[in-house]
C-alpha cells in the first residue's frame, strides 16, 4: 500500500472529511521480460505478448473520505502509476453504510 503523505481529518458537524495524498516508490531487482502465450478458445494461432519488467516506478494518488455520523462513508480515490514504458491509473468510488 502507498504511504499517506498527508491525511488530516477535518471535523464538520456531523461529519468527518479526510483529504489524503499518498505515494509509493518501488524498485524491481529482477531484470528480464514476462512472456504470455495464449490462443483463442475456438482455435487459431497463438498470440504472444512480451512485457519488459520495469526496474523503478512511482505510484501516487489522492483520496477524499467523507464519513457522516458513523453510518455512511464515501471514499473517492484516484491513483496513478508511472513506470518505464508503462503508465496506468485507477479511479473508484466506495460507499459503505453501517446499520
C-alpha positions as CSV (number, residue, x, y, z in Angstrom):
1,X,0.0,0.0,0.0
2,X,1.0,3.6,-0.6
3,X,2.1,5.6,2.4
4,X,0.0,8.6,3.2
5,X,1.9,11.9,2.9
6,X,-0.9,13.9,4.3
7,X,-4.2,12.8,5.8
8,X,-5.7,15.3,8.2
9,X,-9.3,14.8,9.5
10,X,-11.5,17.9,9.3
11,X,-14.4,17.9,11.7
12,X,-17.6,19.3,10.1
13,X,-20.5,18.6,12.4
14,X,-22.0,15.9,11.9
15,X,-19.4,14.5,9.6
16,X,-15.6,14.0,9.2
17,X,-13.8,14.8,5.9
18,X,-10.4,13.3,5.3
19,X,-8.4,14.6,2.3
20,X,-5.4,12.3,1.6
21,X,-2.3,12.4,-0.6
22,X,-0.3,9.2,-0.8
23,X,2.7,7.9,-2.7
24,X,4.9,4.9,-3.1
25,X,8.2,4.5,-4.9
26,X,9.4,1.0,-5.7
27,X,12.4,-0.8,-7.2
28,X,12.3,-4.2,-9.0
29,X,15.6,-6.0,-8.7
30,X,14.7,-8.5,-11.4
31,X,15.8,-7.7,-15.0
32,X,14.0,-9.5,-17.8
33,X,10.8,-10.0,-19.7
34,X,7.5,-11.5,-18.9
35,X,6.1,-13.6,-21.8
36,X,2.4,-14.6,-22.1
37,X,1.3,-17.0,-24.7
38,X,-2.4,-17.6,-25.3
39,X,-4.8,-18.7,-28.0
40,X,-8.5,-18.3,-28.7
41,X,-11.0,-20.8,-27.4
42,X,-12.3,-21.7,-30.9
43,X,-8.8,-22.4,-32.3
44,X,-6.5,-20.4,-34.4
45,X,-2.9,-19.3,-33.9
46,X,-1.2,-18.4,-30.7
47,X,-0.6,-14.8,-29.6
48,X,2.4,-13.9,-27.7
49,X,2.7,-10.7,-25.6
50,X,6.0,-9.6,-24.1
51,X,6.3,-7.1,-21.3
52,X,9.7,-5.7,-20.1
53,X,9.9,-5.7,-16.4
54,X,10.4,-2.1,-15.2
55,X,13.1,-1.5,-12.7
56,X,11.7,1.5,-11.0
57,X,8.3,3.0,-10.6
58,X,6.3,5.7,-8.8
59,X,2.8,5.2,-7.5
60,X,0.9,8.3,-6.3
61,X,-2.6,9.5,-5.8
62,X,-5.2,11.3,-3.8
63,X,-8.3,10.4,-1.9
64,X,-11.2,12.1,-0.2
65,X,-13.2,10.3,2.5
66,X,-16.4,11.7,3.9
67,X,-17.9,9.9,6.9
68,X,-21.3,11.1,8.2
69,X,-22.4,10.3,11.8
70,X,-20.6,6.9,11.8
71,X,-23.3,5.5,9.4
72,X,-22.3,6.4,5.9
73,X,-18.8,6.6,4.5
74,X,-18.0,7.7,0.9
75,X,-14.4,7.5,-0.4
76,X,-13.3,8.8,-3.8
77,X,-9.8,7.7,-4.9
78,X,-7.6,8.4,-7.9
79,X,-4.2,6.7,-8.3
80,X,-1.6,7.0,-11.0
81,X,1.3,4.5,-11.5
82,X,4.3,5.7,-13.6
83,X,6.9,3.3,-14.8
84,X,9.3,3.0,-17.7
85,X,7.2,2.4,-20.8
86,X,4.1,1.7,-18.7
87,X,1.6,4.0,-17.1
88,X,-1.8,3.2,-15.5
89,X,-4.4,4.9,-13.5
90,X,-7.2,3.7,-11.2
91,X,-10.3,5.6,-10.0
92,X,-13.0,4.4,-7.8
93,X,-15.9,5.5,-5.6
94,X,-16.5,3.4,-2.5
95,X,-19.7,3.7,-0.4
96,X,-20.3,2.0,2.9
97,X,-23.4,2.2,5.1
98,X,-23.3,0.7,8.6
99,X,-26.6,-0.5,10.2
